[in-house]
Amino acid sequence: MKKEEGNLISFKLLLDRGGVVVTELSGIPDKDLSKVFKGEELVFMRTLLRLCNQKLQPLHRQLEEELDALNHPTT
């Protein structure tokens, strides 16, 4: 069965059962992009993911630093 969609990049703000808020940034590793995309499509996806990471990485780090500083459950 062929997949109809896949996660290229995602950013989550999560609340665990203990009431702790964390962020999660995940996505397809660059080395695996060539398994899915070829040619111009591969170049486009690499560029798109680079741009997304440039925006999301600083946000992820900033929120993690703030959450680490607070370091307390929300409940």
Predicted model as a PDB file, atoms N, CA, C, CB and O in Angstrom, pLDDT in the B-factor column:
MODEL        1                                                                  
ATOM      1  N   MET A   1       0.845  -1.186   0.000  1.00 58.00           N  
ATOM      2  CA  MET A   1       0.000   0.000   0.000  1.00 58.00           C  
ATOM      3  C   MET A   1       0.885   1.241   0.000  1.00 58.00           C  
ATOM      4  CB  MET A   1      -0.958   0.003   1.222  1.00 58.00           C  
ATOM      5  O   MET A   1       1.786   1.355   0.831  1.00 58.00           O  
ATOM      6  N   LYS A   2       0.646   2.148  -0.898  1.00 69.00           N  
ATOM      7  CA  LYS A   2       1.435   3.367  -1.030  1.00 69.00           C  
ATOM      8  C   LYS A   2       0.867   4.460  -0.119  1.00 69.00           C  
ATOM      9  CB  LYS A   2       1.460   3.844  -2.503  1.00 69.00           C  
ATOM     10  O   LYS A   2      -0.338   4.711  -0.103  1.00 69.00           O  
ATOM     11  N   LYS A   3       1.767   5.105   0.641  1.00 72.00           N  
ATOM     12  CA  LYS A   3       1.328   6.199   1.515  1.00 72.00           C  
ATOM     13  C   LYS A   3       0.905   7.393   0.675  1.00 72.00           C  
ATOM     14  CB  LYS A   3       2.452   6.604   2.500  1.00 72.00           C  
ATOM     15  O   LYS A   3       1.501   7.677  -0.364  1.00 72.00           O  
ATOM     16  N   GLU A   4      -0.120   8.086   1.129  1.00 82.00           N  
ATOM     17  CA  GLU A   4      -0.612   9.246   0.405  1.00 82.00           C  
ATOM     18  C   GLU A   4      -0.124  10.551   1.007  1.00 82.00           C  
ATOM     19  CB  GLU A   4      -2.112   9.232   0.372  1.00 82.00           C  
ATOM     20  O   GLU A   4      -0.280  11.613   0.405  1.00 82.00           O  
ATOM     21  N   GLU A   5       0.470  10.475   2.201  1.00 85.00           N  
ATOM     22  CA  GLU A   5       1.042  11.675   2.800  1.00 85.00           C  
ATOM     23  C   GLU A   5       2.135  11.260   3.772  1.00 85.00           C  
ATOM     24  CB  GLU A   5      -0.049  12.523   3.517  1.00 85.00           C  
ATOM     25  O   GLU A   5       2.179  10.120   4.233  1.00 85.00           O  
ATOM     26  N   GLY A   6       3.005  12.195   4.073  1.00 86.00           N  
ATOM     27  CA  GLY A   6       4.090  11.930   5.006  1.00 86.00           C  
ATOM     28  C   GLY A   6       4.490  13.226   5.687  1.00 86.00           C  
ATOM     29  O   GLY A   6       4.308  14.316   5.145  1.00 86.00           O  
ATOM     30  N   ASN A   7       5.033  13.087   6.875  1.00 89.00           N  
ATOM     31  CA  ASN A   7       5.452  14.250   7.650  1.00 89.00           C  
ATOM     32  C   ASN A   7       6.825  14.719   7.167  1.00 89.00           C  
ATOM     33  CB  ASN A   7       5.486  13.919   9.167  1.00 89.00           C  
ATOM     34  O   ASN A   7       7.815  14.002   7.310  1.00 89.00           O  
ATOM     35  N   LEU A   8       6.880  15.912   6.602  1.00 95.00           N  
ATOM     36  CA  LEU A   8       8.156  16.481   6.190  1.00 95.00           C  
ATOM     37  C   LEU A   8       8.777  17.265   7.339  1.00 95.00           C  
ATOM     38  CB  LEU A   8       7.976  17.383   4.958  1.00 95.00           C  
ATOM     39  O   LEU A   8       9.986  17.201   7.564  1.00 95.00           O  
ATOM     40  N   ILE A   9       7.942  18.003   8.060  1.00 97.00           N  
ATOM     41  CA  ILE A   9       8.403  18.756   9.221  1.00 97.00           C  
ATOM     42  C   ILE A   9       7.183  19.054  10.093  1.00 97.00           C  
ATOM     43  CB  ILE A   9       9.145  20.082   8.794  1.00 97.00           C  
ATOM     44  O   ILE A   9       6.089  19.312   9.590  1.00 97.00           O  
ATOM     45  N   SER A  10       7.396  19.011  11.405  1.00 96.00           N  
ATOM     46  CA  SER A  10       6.286  19.363  12.301  1.00 96.00           C  
ATOM     47  C   SER A  10       6.826  20.012  13.564  1.00 96.00           C  
ATOM     48  CB  SER A  10       5.444  18.113  12.657  1.00 96.00           C  
ATOM     49  O   SER A  10       7.939  19.736  14.010  1.00 96.00           O  
ATOM     50  N   PHE A  11       6.009  20.869  14.116  1.00 96.00           N  
ATOM     51  CA  PHE A  11       6.310  21.558  15.361  1.00 96.00           C  
ATOM     52  C   PHE A  11       5.112  21.352  16.270  1.00 96.00           C  
ATOM     53  CB  PHE A  11       6.614  23.088  15.133  1.00 96.00           C  
ATOM     54  O   PHE A  11       3.970  21.586  15.875  1.00 96.00           O  
ATOM     55  N   LYS A  12       5.386  20.909  17.499  1.00 95.00           N  
ATOM     56  CA  LYS A  12       4.298  20.659  18.446  1.00 95.00           C  
ATOM     57  C   LYS A  12       4.589  21.339  19.770  1.00 95.00           C  
ATOM     58  CB  LYS A  12       4.089  19.150  18.656  1.00 95.00           C  
ATOM     59  O   LYS A  12       5.738  21.441  20.199  1.00 95.00           O  
ATOM     60  N   LEU A  13       3.544  21.791  20.396  1.00 94.00           N  
ATOM     61  CA  LEU A  13       3.581  22.263  21.772  1.00 94.00           C  
ATOM     62  C   LEU A  13       2.728  21.266  22.543  1.00 94.00           C  
ATOM     63  CB  LEU A  13       3.052  23.770  21.923  1.00 94.00           C  
ATOM     64  O   LEU A  13       1.516  21.185  22.342  1.00 94.00           O  
ATOM     65  N   LEU A  14       3.376  20.501  23.435  1.00 93.00           N  
ATOM     66  CA  LEU A  14       2.720  19.378  24.088  1.00 93.00           C  
ATOM     67  C   LEU A  14       2.597  19.572  25.588  1.00 93.00           C  
ATOM     68  CB  LEU A  14       3.469  18.108  23.803  1.00 93.00           C  
ATOM     69  O   LEU A  14       3.444  20.200  26.224  1.00 93.00           O  
ATOM     70  N   LEU A  15       1.539  19.028  26.130  1.00 91.00           N  
ATOM     71  CA  LEU A  15       1.320  18.992  27.574  1.00 91.00           C  
ATOM     72  C   LEU A  15       1.271  17.526  27.970  1.00 91.00           C  
ATOM     73  CB  LEU A  15      -0.005  19.754  27.994  1.00 91.00           C  
ATOM     74  O   LEU A  15       0.393  16.791  27.520  1.00 91.00           O  
ATOM     75  N   ASP A  16       2.223  17.086  28.823  1.00 86.00           N  
ATOM     76  CA  ASP A  16       2.226  15.680  29.206  1.00 86.00           C  
ATOM     77  C   ASP A  16       1.293  15.436  30.397  1.00 86.00           C  
ATOM     78  CB  ASP A  16       3.653  15.224  29.545  1.00 86.00           C  
ATOM     79  O   ASP A  16       0.719  16.379  30.942  1.00 86.00           O  
ATOM     80  N   ARG A  17       1.147  14.185  30.792  1.00 88.00           N  
ATOM     81  CA  ARG A  17       0.227  13.819  31.879  1.00 88.00           C  
ATOM     82  C   ARG A  17       0.610  14.455  33.209  1.00 88.00           C  
ATOM     83  CB  ARG A  17       0.183  12.311  32.036  1.00 88.00           C  
ATOM     84  O   ARG A  17      -0.234  14.634  34.087  1.00 88.00           O  
ATOM     85  N   GLY A  18       1.882  14.792  33.351  1.00 85.00           N  
ATOM     86  CA  GLY A  18       2.349  15.426  34.581  1.00 85.00           C  
ATOM     87  C   GLY A  18       2.154  16.932  34.576  1.00 85.00           C  
ATOM     88  O   GLY A  18       2.524  17.607  35.536  1.00 85.00           O  
ATOM     89  N   GLY A  19       1.578  17.463  33.510  1.00 84.00           N  
ATOM     90  CA  GLY A  19       1.332  18.896  33.430  1.00 84.00           C  
ATOM     91  C   GLY A  19       2.527  19.693  32.941  1.00 84.00           C  
ATOM     92  O   GLY A  19       2.542  20.918  33.051  1.00 84.00           O  
ATOM     93  N   VAL A  20       3.532  19.008  32.399  1.00 85.00           N  
ATOM     94  CA  VAL A  20       4.728  19.679  31.902  1.00 85.00           C  
ATOM     95  C   VAL A  20       4.551  19.997  30.420  1.00 85.00           C  
ATOM     96  CB  VAL A  20       5.990  18.802  32.130  1.00 85.00           C  
ATOM     97  O   VAL A  20       4.154  19.138  29.634  1.00 85.00           O  
ATOM     98  N   VAL A  21       4.849  21.242  30.049  1.00 89.00           N  
ATOM     99  CA  VAL A  21       4.744  21.680  28.662  1.00 89.00           C  
ATOM    100  C   VAL A  21       6.111  21.543  28.002  1.00 89.00           C  
ATOM    101  CB  VAL A  21       4.223  23.148  28.572  1.00 89.00           C  
ATOM    102  O   VAL A  21       7.120  21.980  28.556  1.00 89.00           O  
ATOM    103  N   VAL A  22       6.143  20.936  26.821  1.00 88.00           N  
ATOM    104  CA  VAL A  22       7.380  20.794  26.051  1.00 88.00           C  
ATOM    105  C   VAL A  22       7.096  21.087  24.586  1.00 88.00           C  
ATOM    106  CB  VAL A  22       7.984  19.373  26.218  1.00 88.00           C  
ATOM    107  O   VAL A  22       5.949  21.038  24.142  1.00 88.00           O  
ATOM    108  N   THR A  23       8.147  21.389  23.846  1.00 92.00           N  
ATOM    109  CA  THR A  23       8.006  21.548  22.401  1.00 92.00           C  
ATOM    110  C   THR A  23       8.718  20.396  21.715  1.00 92.00           C  
ATOM    111  CB  THR A  23       8.576  22.916  21.923  1.00 92.00           C  
ATOM    112  O   THR A  23       9.635  19.786  22.265  1.00 92.00           O  
ATOM    113  N   GLU A  24       8.272  20.115  20.500  1.00 95.00           N  
ATOM    114  CA  GLU A  24       8.878  19.046  19.707  1.00 95.00           C  
ATOM    115  C   GLU A  24       8.991  19.520  18.267  1.00 95.00           C  
ATOM    116  CB  GLU A  24       8.046  17.725  19.798  1.00 95.00           C  
ATOM    117  O   GLU A  24       8.015  19.971  17.667  1.00 95.00           O  
ATOM    118  N   LEU A  25      10.179  19.413  17.733  1.00 96.00           N  
ATOM    119  CA  LEU A  25      10.423  19.741  16.334  1.00 96.00           C  
ATOM    120  C   LEU A  25      10.971  18.482  15.680  1.00 96.00           C  
ATOM    121  CB  LEU A  25      11.418  20.963  16.178  1.00 96.00           C  
ATOM    122  O   LEU A  25      11.998  17.953  16.106  1.00 96.00           O  
ATOM    123  N   SER A  26      10.295  18.005  14.656  1.00 95.00           N  
ATOM    124  CA  SER A  26      10.730  16.773  14.006  1.00 95.00           C  
ATOM    125  C   SER A  26      10.464  16.859  12.511  1.00 95.00           C  
ATOM    126  CB  SER A  26      10.014  15.546  14.615  1.00 95.00           C  
ATOM    127  O   SER A  26       9.724  17.720  12.036  1.00 95.00           O  
ATOM    128  N   GLY A  27      11.084  15.951  11.795  1.00 94.00           N  
ATOM    129  CA  GLY A  27      10.863  15.904  10.358  1.00 94.00           C  
ATOM    130  C   GLY A  27      11.753  14.876   9.709  1.00 94.00           C  
ATOM    131  O   GLY A  27      12.529  14.187  10.372  1.00 94.00           O  
ATOM    132  N   ILE A  28      11.629  14.785   8.412  1.00 94.00           N  
ATOM    133  CA  ILE A  28      12.398  13.833   7.636  1.00 94.00           C  
ATOM    134  C   ILE A  28      13.864  14.283   7.601  1.00 94.00           C  
ATOM    135  CB  ILE A  28      11.820  13.696   6.200  1.00 94.00           C  
ATOM    136  O   ILE A  28      14.140  15.449   7.321  1.00 94.00           O  
ATOM    137  N   PRO A  29      14.793  13.385   7.878  1.00 93.00           N  
ATOM    138  CA  PRO A  29      16.212  13.749   7.777  1.00 93.00           C  
ATOM    139  C   PRO A  29      16.583  14.083   6.328  1.00 93.00           C  
ATOM    140  CB  PRO A  29      17.105  12.599   8.305  1.00 93.00           C  
ATOM    141  O   PRO A  29      16.056  13.479   5.394  1.00 93.00           O  
ATOM    142  N   ASP A  30      17.479  15.035   6.149  1.00 91.00           N  
ATOM    143  CA  ASP A  30      17.883  15.451   4.809  1.00 91.00           C  
ATOM    144  C   ASP A  30      18.381  14.270   3.977  1.00 91.00           C  
ATOM    145  CB  ASP A  30      18.967  16.520   4.896  1.00 91.00           C  
ATOM    146  O   ASP A  30      18.115  14.196   2.778  1.00 91.00           O  
ATOM    147  N   LYS A  31      19.107  13.346   4.616  1.00 93.00           N  
ATOM    148  CA  LYS A  31      19.656  12.198   3.884  1.00 93.00           C  
ATOM    149  C   LYS A  31      18.558  11.295   3.323  1.00 93.00           C  
ATOM    150  CB  LYS A  31      20.572  11.385   4.794  1.00 93.00           C  
ATOM    151  O   LYS A  31      18.797  10.547   2.376  1.00 93.00           O  
ATOM    152  N   ASP A  32      17.360  11.360   3.900  1.00 94.00           N  
ATOM    153  CA  ASP A  32      16.255  10.517   3.433  1.00 94.00           C  
ATOM    154  C   ASP A  32      15.386  11.182   2.367  1.00 94.00           C  
ATOM    155  CB  ASP A  32      15.393  10.128   4.599  1.00 94.00           C  
ATOM    156  O   ASP A  32      14.545  10.525   1.753  1.00 94.00           O  
ATOM    157  N   LEU A  33      15.584  12.474   2.147  1.00 95.00           N  
ATOM    158  CA  LEU A  33      14.774  13.174   1.148  1.00 95.00           C  
ATOM    159  C   LEU A  33      14.944  12.556  -0.244  1.00 95.00           C  
ATOM    160  CB  LEU A  33      15.149  14.662   1.111  1.00 95.00           C  
ATOM    161  O   LEU A  33      13.986  12.462  -1.012  1.00 95.00           O  
ATOM    162  N   SER A  34      16.169  12.140  -0.557  1.00 95.00           N  
ATOM    163  CA  SER A  34      16.418  11.587  -1.897  1.00 95.00           C  
ATOM    164  C   SER A  34      15.769  10.219  -2.098  1.00 95.00           C  
ATOM    165  CB  SER A  34      17.912  11.477  -2.141  1.00 95.00           C  
ATOM    166  O   SER A  34      15.702   9.724  -3.224  1.00 95.00           O  
ATOM    167  N   LYS A  35      15.296   9.612  -1.023  1.00 93.00           N  
ATOM    168  CA  LYS A  35      14.560   8.348  -1.154  1.00 93.00           C  
ATOM    169  C   LYS A  35      13.126   8.599  -1.619  1.00 93.00           C  
ATOM    170  CB  LYS A  35      14.555   7.585   0.187  1.00 93.00           C  
ATOM    171  O   LYS A  35      12.459   7.707  -2.143  1.00 93.00           O  
ATOM    172  N   VAL A  36      12.669   9.843  -1.413  1.00 91.00           N  
ATOM    173  CA  VAL A  36      11.283  10.187  -1.706  1.00 91.00           C  
ATOM    174  C   VAL A  36      11.168  11.106  -2.923  1.00 91.00           C  
ATOM    175  CB  VAL A  36      10.644  10.848  -0.494  1.00 91.00           C  
ATOM    176  O   VAL A  36      10.239  10.985  -3.722  1.00 91.00           O  
ATOM    177  N   PHE A  37      12.130  12.028  -3.051  1.00 95.00           N  
ATOM    178  CA  PHE A  37      12.064  13.047  -4.113  1.00 95.00           C  
ATOM    179  C   PHE A  37      13.272  12.943  -5.033  1.00 95.00           C  
ATOM    180  CB  PHE A  37      11.984  14.465  -3.506  1.00 95.00           C  
ATOM    181  O   PHE A  37      14.339  12.477  -4.634  1.00 95.00           O  
ATOM    182  N   LYS A  38      13.086  13.384  -6.264  1.00 96.00           N  
ATOM    183  CA  LYS A  38      14.155  13.380  -7.264  1.00 96.00           C  
ATOM    184  C   LYS A  38      14.178  14.707  -8.010  1.00 96.00           C  
ATOM    185  CB  LYS A  38      13.974  12.208  -8.256  1.00 96.00           C  
ATOM    186  O   LYS A  38      13.178  15.424  -8.054  1.00 96.00           O  
ATOM    187  N   GLY A  39      15.320  15.025  -8.591  1.00 96.00           N  
ATOM    188  CA  GLY A  39      15.452  16.178  -9.484  1.00 96.00           C  
ATOM    189  C   GLY A  39      15.055  17.496  -8.858  1.00 96.00           C  
ATOM    190  O   GLY A  39      15.420  17.807  -7.725  1.00 96.00           O  
ATOM    191  N   GLU A  40      14.294  18.267  -9.627  1.00 97.00           N  
ATOM    192  CA  GLU A  40      13.868  19.599  -9.185  1.00 97.00           C  
ATOM    193  C   GLU A  40      12.989  19.539  -7.943  1.00 97.00           C  
ATOM    194  CB  GLU A  40      13.122  20.306 -10.302  1.00 97.00           C  
ATOM    195  O   GLU A  40      13.016  20.444  -7.109  1.00 97.00           O  
ATOM    196  N   GLU A  41      12.216  18.474  -7.825  1.00 96.00           N  
ATOM    197  CA  GLU A  41      11.354  18.307  -6.647  1.00 96.00           C  
ATOM    198  C   GLU A  41      12.214  18.154  -5.386  1.00 96.00           C  
ATOM    199  CB  GLU A  41      10.418  17.071  -6.821  1.00 96.00           C  
ATOM    200  O   GLU A  41      11.864  18.695  -4.337  1.00 96.00           O  
ATOM    201  N   LEU A  42      13.326  17.429  -5.474  1.00 96.00           N  
ATOM    202  CA  LEU A  42      14.243  17.264  -4.352  1.00 96.00           C  
ATOM    203  C   LEU A  42      14.875  18.601  -3.974  1.00 96.00           C  
ATOM    204  CB  LEU A  42      15.333  16.237  -4.694  1.00 96.00           C  
ATOM    205  O   LEU A  42      14.958  18.937  -2.792  1.00 96.00           O  
ATOM    206  N   VAL A  43      15.314  19.353  -4.959  1.00 97.00           N  
ATOM    207  CA  VAL A  43      15.896  20.677  -4.702  1.00 97.00           C  
ATOM    208  C   VAL A  43      14.872  21.584  -4.030  1.00 97.00           C  
ATOM    209  CB  VAL A  43      16.398  21.321  -6.019  1.00 97.00           C  
ATOM    210  O   VAL A  43      15.195  22.290  -3.076  1.00 97.00           O  
ATOM    211  N   PHE A  44      13.645  21.565  -4.524  1.00 97.00           N  
ATOM    212  CA  PHE A  44      12.569  22.384  -3.950  1.00 97.00           C  
ATOM    213  C   PHE A  44      12.297  22.000  -2.496  1.00 97.00           C  
ATOM    214  CB  PHE A  44      11.282  22.236  -4.780  1.00 97.00           C  
ATOM    215  O   PHE A  44      12.182  22.874  -1.636  1.00 97.00           O  
ATOM    216  N   MET A  45      12.195  20.700  -2.217  1.00 96.00           N  
ATOM    217  CA  MET A  45      11.906  20.238  -0.860  1.00 96.00           C  
ATOM    218  C   MET A  45      13.046  20.583   0.096  1.00 96.00           C  
ATOM    219  CB  MET A  45      11.657  18.727  -0.854  1.00 96.00           C  
ATOM    220  O   MET A  45      12.799  20.997   1.229  1.00 96.00           O  
ATOM    221  N   ARG A  46      14.279  20.417  -0.348  1.00 96.00           N  
ATOM    222  CA  ARG A  46      15.421  20.788   0.502  1.00 96.00           C  
ATOM    223  C   ARG A  46      15.385  22.267   0.834  1.00 96.00           C  
ATOM    224  CB  ARG A  46      16.750  20.438  -0.185  1.00 96.00           C  
ATOM    225  O   ARG A  46      15.629  22.658   1.976  1.00 96.00           O  
ATOM    226  N   THR A  47      15.081  23.091  -0.160  1.00 97.00           N  
ATOM    227  CA  THR A  47      15.000  24.536   0.058  1.00 97.00           C  
ATOM    228  C   THR A  47      13.861  24.874   1.011  1.00 97.00           C  
ATOM    229  CB  THR A  47      14.810  25.275  -1.276  1.00 97.00           C  
ATOM    230  O   THR A  47      14.033  25.671   1.933  1.00 97.00           O  
ATOM    231  N   LEU A  48      12.721  24.280   0.793  1.00 96.00           N  
ATOM    232  CA  LEU A  48      11.554  24.529   1.636  1.00 96.00           C  
ATOM    233  C   LEU A  48      11.821  24.126   3.086  1.00 96.00           C  
ATOM    234  CB  LEU A  48      10.339  23.770   1.096  1.00 96.00           C  
ATOM    235  O   LEU A  48      11.495  24.872   4.010  1.00 96.00           O  
ATOM    236  N   LEU A  49      12.412  22.952   3.284  1.00 96.00           N  
ATOM    237  CA  LEU A  49      12.697  22.491   4.643  1.00 96.00           C  
ATOM    238  C   LEU A  49      13.787  23.331   5.310  1.00 96.00           C  
ATOM    239  CB  LEU A  49      13.114  21.022   4.624  1.00 96.00           C  
ATOM    240  O   LEU A  49      13.739  23.559   6.518  1.00 96.00           O  
ATOM    241  N   ARG A  50      14.763  23.791   4.535  1.00 96.00           N  
ATOM    242  CA  ARG A  50      15.789  24.685   5.091  1.00 96.00           C  
ATOM    243  C   ARG A  50      15.151  25.975   5.586  1.00 96.00           C  
ATOM    244  CB  ARG A  50      16.877  24.997   4.036  1.00 96.00           C  
ATOM    245  O   ARG A  50      15.468  26.450   6.676  1.00 96.00           O  
ATOM    246  N   LEU A  51      14.257  26.539   4.791  1.00 97.00           N  
ATOM    247  CA  LEU A  51      13.563  27.769   5.191  1.00 97.00           C  
ATOM    248  C   LEU A  51      12.698  27.544   6.434  1.00 97.00           C  
ATOM    249  CB  LEU A  51      12.693  28.290   4.034  1.00 97.00           C  
ATOM    250  O   LEU A  51      12.681  28.376   7.341  1.00 97.00           O  
ATOM    251  N   CYS A  52      11.988  26.427   6.473  1.00 96.00           N  
ATOM    252  CA  CYS A  52      11.166  26.115   7.642  1.00 96.00           C  
ATOM    253  C   CYS A  52      12.034  25.962   8.887  1.00 96.00           C  
ATOM    254  CB  CYS A  52      10.351  24.833   7.401  1.00 96.00           C  
ATOM    255  O   CYS A  52      11.691  26.481   9.949  1.00 96.00           O  
ATOM    256  N   ASN A  53      13.145  25.259   8.765  1.00 95.00           N  
ATOM    257  CA  ASN A  53      14.039  25.068   9.908  1.00 95.00           C  
ATOM    258  C   ASN A  53      14.639  26.377  10.391  1.00 95.00           C  
ATOM    259  CB  ASN A  53      15.147  24.103   9.549  1.00 95.00           C  
ATOM    260  O   ASN A  53      14.823  26.571  11.593  1.00 95.00           O  
ATOM    261  N   GLN A  54      14.946  27.275   9.466  1.00 96.00           N  
ATOM    262  CA  GLN A  54      15.484  28.590   9.858  1.00 96.00           C  
ATOM    263  C   GLN A  54      14.494  29.353  10.729  1.00 96.00           C  
ATOM    264  CB  GLN A  54      15.832  29.423   8.612  1.00 96.00           C  
ATOM    265  O   GLN A  54      14.903  30.121  11.600  1.00 96.00           O  
ATOM    266  N   LYS A  55      13.218  29.155  10.511  1.00 96.00           N  
ATOM    267  CA  LYS A  55      12.188  29.832  11.301  1.00 96.00           C  
ATOM    268  C   LYS A  55      11.826  29.058  12.565  1.00 96.00           C  
ATOM    269  CB  LYS A  55      10.942  30.044  10.459  1.00 96.00           C  
ATOM    270  O   LYS A  55      11.661  29.650  13.632  1.00 96.00           O  
ATOM    271  N   LEU A  56      11.703  27.738  12.447  1.00 96.00           N  
ATOM    272  CA  LEU A  56      11.216  26.932  13.562  1.00 96.00           C  
ATOM    273  C   LEU A  56      12.278  26.620  14.614  1.00 96.00           C  
ATOM    274  CB  LEU A  56      10.657  25.653  13.039  1.00 96.00           C  
ATOM    275  O   LEU A  56      11.953  26.558  15.800  1.00 96.00           O  
ATOM    276  N   GLN A  57      13.533  26.424  14.219  1.00 96.00           N  
ATOM    277  CA  GLN A  57      14.585  26.105  15.189  1.00 96.00           C  
ATOM    278  C   GLN A  57      14.727  27.186  16.263  1.00 96.00           C  
ATOM    279  CB  GLN A  57      15.915  25.916  14.471  1.00 96.00           C  
ATOM    280  O   GLN A  57      14.765  26.854  17.448  1.00 96.00           O  
ATOM    281  N   PRO A  58      14.808  28.472  15.889  1.00 96.00           N  
ATOM    282  CA  PRO A  58      14.910  29.504  16.933  1.00 96.00           C  
ATOM    283  C   PRO A  58      13.685  29.543  17.850  1.00 96.00           C  
ATOM    284  CB  PRO A  58      15.103  30.869  16.291  1.00 96.00           C  
ATOM    285  O   PRO A  58      13.826  29.740  19.057  1.00 96.00           O  
ATOM    286  N   LEU A  59      12.505  29.359  17.299  1.00 96.00           N  
ATOM    287  CA  LEU A  59      11.287  29.332  18.108  1.00 96.00           C  
ATOM    288  C   LEU A  59      11.331  28.152  19.074  1.00 96.00           C  
ATOM    289  CB  LEU A  59      10.030  29.249  17.207  1.00 96.00           C  
ATOM    290  O   LEU A  59      11.022  28.302  20.256  1.00 96.00           O  
ATOM    291  N   HIS A  60      11.709  26.996  18.579  1.00 94.00           N  
ATOM    292  CA  HIS A  60      11.817  25.789  19.400  1.00 94.00           C  
ATOM    293  C   HIS A  60      12.813  26.019  20.548  1.00 94.00           C  
ATOM    294  CB  HIS A  60      12.256  24.574  18.531  1.00 94.00           C  
ATOM    295  O   HIS A  60      12.505  25.729  21.704  1.00 94.00           O  
ATOM    296  N   ARG A  61      13.998  26.535  20.229  1.00 94.00           N  
ATOM    297  CA  ARG A  61      15.020  26.795  21.263  1.00 94.00           C  
ATOM    298  C   ARG A  61      14.532  27.814  22.284  1.00 94.00           C  
ATOM    299  CB  ARG A  61      16.323  27.294  20.618  1.00 94.00           C  
ATOM    300  O   ARG A  61      14.711  27.620  23.486  1.00 94.00           O  
ATOM    301  N   GLN A  62      13.919  28.896  21.818  1.00 94.00           N  
ATOM    302  CA  GLN A  62      13.438  29.939  22.714  1.00 94.00           C  
ATOM    303  C   GLN A  62      12.384  29.397  23.677  1.00 94.00           C  
ATOM    304  CB  GLN A  62      12.867  31.105  21.909  1.00 94.00           C  
ATOM    305  O   GLN A  62      12.452  29.648  24.880  1.00 94.00           O  
ATOM    306  N   LEU A  63      11.428  28.667  23.158  1.00 93.00           N  
ATOM    307  CA  LEU A  63      10.381  28.111  24.016  1.00 93.00           C  
ATOM    308  C   LEU A  63      10.945  27.088  24.992  1.00 93.00           C  
ATOM    309  CB  LEU A  63       9.285  27.472  23.169  1.00 93.00           C  
ATOM    310  O   LEU A  63      10.555  27.069  26.160  1.00 93.00           O  
ATOM    311  N   GLU A  64      11.856  26.237  24.533  1.00 91.00           N  
ATOM    312  CA  GLU A  64      12.470  25.252  25.424  1.00 91.00           C  
ATOM    313  C   GLU A  64      13.241  25.946  26.550  1.00 91.00           C  
ATOM    314  CB  GLU A  64      13.408  24.320  24.631  1.00 91.00           C  
ATOM    315  O   GLU A  64      13.176  25.514  27.701  1.00 91.00           O  
ATOM    316  N   GLU A  65      13.965  27.010  26.227  1.00 90.00           N  
ATOM    317  CA  GLU A  65      14.703  27.759  27.256  1.00 90.00           C  
ATOM    318  C   GLU A  65      13.738  28.369  28.278  1.00 90.00           C  
ATOM    319  CB  GLU A  65      15.564  28.873  26.605  1.00 90.00           C  
ATOM    320  O   GLU A  65      13.979  28.306  29.484  1.00 90.00           O  
ATOM    321  N   GLU A  66      12.661  28.951  27.792  1.00 90.00           N  
ATOM    322  CA  GLU A  66      11.664  29.547  28.690  1.00 90.00           C  
ATOM    323  C   GLU A  66      11.018  28.478  29.562  1.00 90.00           C  
ATOM    324  CB  GLU A  66      10.585  30.295  27.883  1.00 90.00           C  
ATOM    325  O   GLU A  66      10.840  28.671  30.764  1.00 90.00           O  
ATOM    326  N   LEU A  67      10.672  27.360  28.954  1.00 87.00           N  
ATOM    327  CA  LEU A  67      10.033  26.280  29.706  1.00 87.00           C  
ATOM    328  C   LEU A  67      10.999  25.670  30.717  1.00 87.00           C  
ATOM    329  CB  LEU A  67       9.516  25.196  28.752  1.00 87.00           C  
ATOM    330  O   LEU A  67      10.595  25.327  31.828  1.00 87.00           O  
ATOM    331  N   ASP A  68      12.269  25.532  30.344  1.00 84.00           N  
ATOM    332  CA  ASP A  68      13.274  25.024  31.281  1.00 84.00           C  
ATOM    333  C   ASP A  68      13.433  25.980  32.468  1.00 84.00           C  
ATOM    334  CB  ASP A  68      14.632  24.827  30.566  1.00 84.00           C  
ATOM    335  O   ASP A  68      13.595  25.540  33.606  1.00 84.00           O  
ATOM    336  N   ALA A  69      13.388  27.286  32.196  1.00 80.00           N  
ATOM    337  CA  ALA A  69      13.528  28.278  33.253  1.00 80.00           C  
ATOM    338  C   ALA A  69      12.338  28.219  34.205  1.00 80.00           C  
ATOM    339  CB  ALA A  69      13.665  29.685  32.654  1.00 80.00           C  
ATOM    340  O   ALA A  69      12.495  28.347  35.420  1.00 80.00           O  
ATOM    341  N   LEU A  70      11.160  28.026  33.648  1.00 78.00           N  
ATOM    342  CA  LEU A  70       9.958  27.926  34.497  1.00 78.00           C  
ATOM    343  C   LEU A  70       9.955  26.613  35.267  1.00 78.00           C  
ATOM    344  CB  LEU A  70       8.672  28.043  33.644  1.00 78.00           C  
ATOM    345  O   LEU A  70       9.671  26.572  36.464  1.00 78.00           O  
ATOM    346  N   ASN A  71      10.278  25.536  34.546  1.00 66.00           N  
ATOM    347  CA  ASN A  71      10.458  24.210  35.122  1.00 66.00           C  
ATOM    348  C   ASN A  71       9.439  23.843  36.206  1.00 66.00           C  
ATOM    349  CB  ASN A  71      11.825  24.112  35.688  1.00 66.00           C  
ATOM    350  O   ASN A  71       9.794  23.419  37.306  1.00 66.00           O  
ATOM    351  N   HIS A  72       8.172  24.020  35.859  1.00 57.00           N  
ATOM    352  CA  HIS A  72       7.143  23.608  36.799  1.00 57.00           C  
ATOM    353  C   HIS A  72       5.908  23.128  36.057  1.00 57.00           C  
ATOM    354  CB  HIS A  72       6.785  24.757  37.743  1.00 57.00           C  
ATOM    355  O   HIS A  72       5.623  23.607  34.960  1.00 57.00           O  
ATOM    356  N   PRO A  73       5.176  22.195  36.635  1.00 56.00           N  
ATOM    357  CA  PRO A  73       3.936  21.709  36.010  1.00 56.00           C  
ATOM    358  C   PRO A  73       2.882  22.821  35.955  1.00 56.00           C  
ATOM    359  CB  PRO A  73       3.381  20.488  36.786  1.00 56.00           C  
ATOM    360  O   PRO A  73       2.901  23.751  36.762  1.00 56.00           O  
ATOM    361  N   THR A  74       1.969  22.709  34.996  1.00 54.00           N  
ATOM    362  CA  THR A  74       0.908  23.706  34.865  1.00 54.00           C  
ATOM    363  C   THR A  74      -0.278  23.385  35.754  1.00 54.00           C  
ATOM    364  CB  THR A  74       0.454  23.805  33.423  1.00 54.00           C  
ATOM    365  O   THR A  74      -1.194  24.199  35.872  1.00 54.00           O  
ATOM    366  N   THR A  75      -0.282  22.200  36.391  1.00 53.00           N  
ATOM    367  CA  THR A  75      -1.420  21.839  37.239  1.00 53.00           C  
ATOM    368  C   THR A  75      -0.999  21.763  38.696  1.00 53.00           C  
ATOM    369  CB  THR A  75      -2.025  20.502  36.794  1.00 53.00           C  
ATOM    370  O   THR A  75      -1.824  21.472  39.562  1.00 53.00           O  
TER     371      THR A  75                                                      
ENDMDL                                                                          
END                                                                             
